[in-house]
């Protein structure tokens, strides 16, 4: 069996085209969509990721706002920057790039973000909206995974999905989202993690497996039900090489699989653009 690739690059390009049209419609009504980023310090991967986000904005016609603060910034200074972004009507959505340097209280910073401008969808108010099924920005990576499965006609409704990882950015919100009665979801969801002794046995029962643990090669072919859909959402680095939680040999067993590059990552960035344009539409 050779798995069908879940091509995130292809779907993300379609979403960027949709966002471009929506941005143009807002512009014709006199509204310029603005997306902001706050970067603290000189972490290389964070800086590259922020740069990619601004390149995406330029492609779809969104105006970028950026504040680069030094690594020795004080808590008061970063919170003042957040307050300025909250108060600026030209910025419809923004994010504070994580991780922050040691000594800064990330939780306090993130709590200070206006929930209606939270482009990542991870503010406690927005996670509460997700739990309630109320409208609000969805966490980008979980929303991207759901869209990627749905666009490739992967059966999810009524099926058993196993999510490996319970982190705030992917595992926990994804499990909530997939269990909800909404298009592309409505699944029975099991959440496991590397602290579960019989994790492989549980994963083997999954019709869909999403690995979001950040441990390279964690999911191997013997852990996967033949024909299952397997999504590698967790990543780690080996030097300059980005590695997936899913071993590439899983493609010999799975029915669908994300590639090591071009799977979930492009979808996360596309969802961020979609959340930004939705924030502008709500504000207008």
N, C-alpha and C positions, 0 to 999 in steps of 0.2 A: 504494500500500500504506500502510495506517495501522497502526502497531505497537500491539500489546497492551501496556498498562501493567503493569509489575511493581510492584504496589502494596505497598510495605513497611509502610505504616501499617496496612493491613488484616491482614496476616499477623502483625505485631508485636502487635496487639490480641489475636489468638488465642493467641499465645505467653504474653502476660501473664495471660490467663485460666487457662492451664495452670499457670503458675507460682503463681498465687493458690491453686489447688487443692492444689498440692504443699506450699506454705507452711502452709496450713490443716491438712493431715495431720500435718506435723511439729509444729505447735502443739498438736494434740490429744495428741501423745506427750510434751509438755512441752519441746519444742525451739523456741526463737525464732530465726529466721534473722536474722543480722546482716551487713550490708554496710558497709564503711568506705571513706572517701575522705580523702586527704591532699592539700591544696592549698597551694601555696607562692606567696606574692606576690599581686598584684592584677591579673593578666591577665584582661581582660573576657570573652573567649570561653571561657577555661578555667572561670571562675567560673560562667558561664551553663550550661555543660555539666554541671558538678558539681551545680548546682541542679536540672537536669532529671533527673539520676540519682536524687537524693533524692526528687523528686516521684514518679518511677516506683516507688521502694521503698514509699512511702506507699500508692500505689494497690494494690500486691499484698500488702501486709502484712509487708514486710521492715523490720526495725529499722535505722535509719541511725546510723552513727557518723562524725563528721567532725572533722578537725583542720585549722585554717587557720593556717599559719605565715607570719610576715612575710618579705618579700623578702630581708632581710638575715640570714636564718637561717644558722647555720653548718652545715658538713657533719656535724659531730658531733651537732648538735641534730636535724637531719632523720633521721639514722640512728637516733637514740634513739627518735624517734617511730615509725619503722618497727618497731623492736624491741618497743615497747609493743603495737603492733597485732598483731605475731606472737604475743605472749604472752597476749593477751586472748582467752579461750575464747568470749566472746560475739560476737566478730567472726569469721565463718566465711570471709569473702573480702573483699578490699579492693584499692584501686589507689592509686598515686601519680600525680596528674594531671600530665601533661607539656604543654608544656615547663617545665623548672625554670629559675629565674633564672640568668643568667650567673655563672660562678664555682663552681657546684655540679656535682659529678660524677654525672651521671644514671646512668651504668652502675653505679657503686658502690651507689647508692641502690636501683636495681632488682634488683641481685644480692642485696641484703640481704632482699628480700621472701621470706617462706616460700612455696615453690612450690605447696604445697597450698592456700594462701590467695590465690594469684595469679588474680584475677578476670578479668584481661585475657588470660590464656593466653599471655603473651609472655616469661615467665621462660625462660632457657636450658634448664632442666630440662624444662619443658613443651613447648618447641619440640623438644627431643630425643624426648620421648614421641610427639609428632606424627610425627616422622621414622620412629620404630619402629612406629607404629601401636598404641602402648600407651594405655590409658585415661588421661585427664587433661583439664584445661580447654582447650578450643580457642580460638584467637584469635577475638575477637568479630566483627569485620567479615568475615573470610573465612567463618566459620561461618554468619553471617547471609546472605551472598551465596549460599552453597550451598543453604541452606534456601529462599531466595526463588526460585531457579531450579527447585528440586525441586517446590515447592508449586504452581508455575505450569506444571508438565509440560513444561518446556523440556528437549529431549533433550540430555543431556550425556555419558552413557556411550558410549564409543567414538567420540565426536565430537572435533573440533579446537577447543580453547579457546586464545585468545590473551590473555595478561595483559600489560597495558601498565603497567610499573612494577615495581620490584624492592625496594621498601621493606620494612622489618621488620614493620610493622603490617598490611600488606595483601598486597602482591605476592608476596613470598617464601613466607609460610605458605599463601597461597591456592593457589599453584602446586603445593605439596606435597599439600595437601588434595585438590584436584581430580584429581590423578594417582592417588590411592589407590583400591583396590578396596573401595568402600563406597557405600551408597546415595546417589544424586545426584552421584556422582563418576565415577571410572574413565575419565577422558578422556586424550587426547593433548594435552599442554600445551606451549605455546611462550611464553616470557617475553621481552618486548622492552622497550625504554626509549627515551627521547628521544635517546640517543647512538647509536642504530642508524640508519645512513643510509637503508636501505630499509624503514624501519618500516611505512610505509603499505602496501607490497606484502605484507608478512607479515600485517598486521592483516586485509587483504582476504580472506585464506584462512580466517579464523576463523568457525566455526559459532556460537561464543559469544565475545564480546569483553568483557573487563573492563578499564576504564580507571581506573588508580589512580596517576596521575602528578602530580596536583595542578596541572595546567595547564589553565586554562579553555578550553573549545571545542576541545580537542586532536583529538578524533575527529569527523570530518566525513563527510557522506553518501558521498563518493567513496571512502572508506576501508572501507566496510562491505559485506559480501556481502549481497545482497537476501535478506530473511527471517531473517538472523542475530539472535541475542539480544544486546543491548548493555546493559551495566551501567556506570553512572557511579559509581564508588566514590571517585574523587579529587575534592576540592573546593578552591576558593580564593575569596577575598573581593574584591568590587569595591565599596568603601565598605561599606555595610551589607547588600549583596546577596550571597547565597551562590551561587556559580557551579559548574557541573558540568564535568568533563573532556569530557563528551559534548555536542556542539552539539545544540540542540533539533530542528533540521531532520533529524537522523538518523532521527527517527520516521517520515519519509516512505519510508525504505528498509528499516528493521529489521522483524523479525517480532515482537520483544518489546523493550521499553525501559523503563528506570527513569525516573520523573519527576525533574525538577530538585530538587524537595522531596518528601519522603515515600517515598523509595526505600530506599537502603542505610542512611541514618542511623537510622531507627526500628528497623531490624533489629539494628544494632550494640548499641543500648541494650537491646533484648529479650534478646539473647544474654548480655549482662552479667548480667541478672537470672537467666537460666537457669543460668549458671555459679555464681552465688552460692548458689542453692538446691541445686545438685548438690554444692557444697562442704559444705553443712550436712548433706546426706544421707550423704555419705562420712564426715563426722566423727561422725555418730550411730551 
